Amino acid sequence: MKFTRRNFLLGTASSSAVASIFGAVNIAEAKIVAGSSSMDRKLIFKMIRTIYPHNSFPDGPYERTTDDVINKGNADAGKMIMMRDGLRDLADASFQGLSFKNATSYLKSIEGTAFFNHVRGTSVVTLYNDKEVWDILGYEGASYDKGGYINRGFNDLDWLPEPRIEEHPDHANFFTATQKKLAAVNQKNVNQ
């Protein structure tokens, strides 16, 4: 078939008609999500577990943190590309199969990258704001709605020794000597 302008126009018109008949996806609205495959999720999950290792934390908080890292990493095209490249680098390094020690070494080698900083920065906030983590760590959450900390444990310092009430003798000598030196300097300045 000879390629002519007429054939080109017929081809584009017919493909447009077929696309509209079958409800083709609007390319402008199509969205590709970096980190959506199960392997990508496992890589991010392991990365978060390696950066913030807590044996007492179940998988739930880490999974919710993984979801947040993926969602925030797909906020715009630039972050999506950063996520895609970072996940590819993790896969190329066989990160999923690395021991904790080797995974930590690998993460130290990439700690200056935008991908690492995105995962670390998002994870520290999301992981430690998780209510399940609060329960494990014994944090009750904000106290403003319960009347504040003044009457709810502010002075519960039973793990510290009792404070010393009397002043240390050197403390008083220091201030007396300093005042005498200051008076001598002032007198010297007045005489000049």
C-alpha positions in Angstrom: 0.0 0.0 0.0 1.3 3.4 -1.0 1.6 5.9 1.8 -0.3 9.0 0.9 -1.9 11.9 2.7 -5.3 10.4 2.0 -4.3 7.0 3.5 -2.9 8.7 6.5 -6.0 10.8 7.1 -8.2 7.7 6.6 -6.1 5.7 9.1 -6.2 8.3 11.8 -9.9 8.9 11.3 -10.7 5.2 11.5 -8.6 4.7 14.6 -10.3 7.6 16.3 -13.7 6.2 15.5 -12.7 2.7 16.8 -11.3 4.3 20.0 -14.5 6.2 20.6 -16.7 3.2 20.0 -14.8 1.0 22.4 -14.4 3.8 25.0 -10.6 4.1 24.8 -8.8 5.5 27.8 -8.1 9.2 27.6 -4.3 9.4 27.5 -4.3 12.6 29.6 -6.1 10.8 32.4 -4.1 7.6 32.2 -2.0 7.2 35.3 1.0 4.9 35.8 1.9 4.4 39.5 5.5 3.7 40.4 5.7 1.1 43.2 2.4 -0.6 42.4 3.8 -4.1 41.7 4.0 -6.6 44.6 7.8 -6.7 44.2 8.1 -3.0 44.4 6.0 -3.0 47.6 8.3 -5.7 49.1 11.4 -3.7 48.2 10.0 -0.5 49.9 8.7 -2.5 52.9 12.2 -4.1 53.4 13.9 -0.7 53.0 11.6 0.9 55.7 12.2 -2.1 58.0 15.9 -1.8 57.5 16.0 2.0 58.1 13.7 1.7 61.2 14.2 -1.8 62.6 11.9 -2.6 65.5 11.5 -6.3 66.4 8.4 -5.4 68.5 6.5 -3.7 65.6 4.2 -6.0 63.6 4.0 -5.7 59.8 0.8 -3.5 59.8 2.5 -0.2 60.6 5.2 -0.9 58.0 2.6 -1.8 55.4 0.7 1.4 56.0 4.0 3.3 55.8 4.8 1.6 52.5 1.4 2.7 51.1 2.1 6.3 52.2 5.6 6.2 50.6 4.1 5.0 47.3 1.3 7.5 47.4 3.5 10.5 48.1 6.1 9.2 45.6 3.5 9.4 42.9 2.3 12.9 43.7 3.8 14.4 40.5 5.7 13.3 37.4 9.2 14.1 38.9 8.6 12.1 42.0 7.2 9.3 40.0 10.4 9.1 37.9 12.4 9.3 41.1 10.4 6.4 42.6 10.7 4.3 39.4 14.5 4.8 39.2 15.0 4.2 42.9 13.0 1.0 42.8 14.9 -0.2 39.7 18.2 0.4 41.5 17.0 -1.6 44.5 15.9 -4.5 42.2 19.2 -4.3 40.3 21.1 -4.6 43.6 19.0 -7.6 44.6 18.0 -5.7 47.7 15.2 -8.1 48.6 17.7 -10.9 49.1 20.3 -9.0 51.1 21.0 -9.7 54.8 20.2 -6.9 57.3 23.9 -6.0 57.5 24.4 -5.9 53.7 21.1 -4.1 53.2 22.2 -1.5 55.7 25.5 -1.1 53.9 23.7 -0.7 50.6 21.3 1.9 52.0 24.3 3.8 53.4 25.7 4.0 49.9 22.5 5.6 48.5 21.6 7.8 51.5 22.3 11.0 49.6 19.8 10.2 46.8 16.4 11.8 46.4 14.8 8.3 46.6 16.4 7.4 49.9 15.5 10.8 51.4 11.9 10.5 50.2 11.5 7.0 51.8 13.3 8.0 55.0 11.5 11.3 55.4 8.1 10.0 54.7 8.6 6.9 56.8 9.8 8.6 60.0 6.6 10.7 60.1 4.1 8.0 59.0 5.6 5.1 61.0 5.8 7.0 64.3 2.4 8.6 63.8 0.7 5.2 63.6 -1.6 4.6 66.5 -0.6 0.9 66.7 3.0 2.1 67.1 1.9 4.5 69.9 0.3 1.6 71.8 3.5 -0.5 71.5 5.7 2.4 72.6 3.4 3.5 75.4 2.7 6.9 74.0 -0.8 8.1 74.8 -0.9 10.7 72.1 -1.7 14.4 72.4 -2.9 15.5 75.8 -4.5 18.8 75.0 -8.0 17.2 74.8 -7.4 15.5 78.2 -6.4 18.6 80.1 -2.7 18.7 79.3 0.3 17.1 81.0 0.3 19.1 84.3 -2.1 16.8 86.1 -1.4 13.8 83.9 2.2 12.7 84.6 4.2 15.9 84.2 5.9 15.3 87.5 6.1 11.5 87.4 9.9 11.3 87.5 10.1 8.3 89.8 13.0 7.0 87.7 15.3 9.9 88.6 16.9 10.6 92.0 15.5 13.3 94.2 16.8 16.8 93.2 19.3 18.6 95.4 17.6 21.6 97.0 20.6 23.3 98.7 23.0 25.4 96.7 26.5 24.2 96.0 29.1 26.2 98.1 31.2 26.9 95.0 28.2 28.5 93.3 28.0 31.2 95.9 31.7 31.8 95.9 31.7 32.1 92.1 29.1 34.9 92.2 30.8 36.8 95.0 34.1 36.7 93.3 32.6 37.7 90.0 30.8 40.7 91.5 34.1 41.9 93.2 36.0 41.6 89.8 33.2 43.5 88.1 33.3 46.3 90.7 37.1 46.5 90.3 36.7 46.8 86.5 34.0 49.4 86.8 36.1 51.5 89.2 39.0 51.3 86.9 36.9 52.6 84.0 35.6 55.4 86.1 39.1 56.5 87.1 40.3 56.7 83.5 
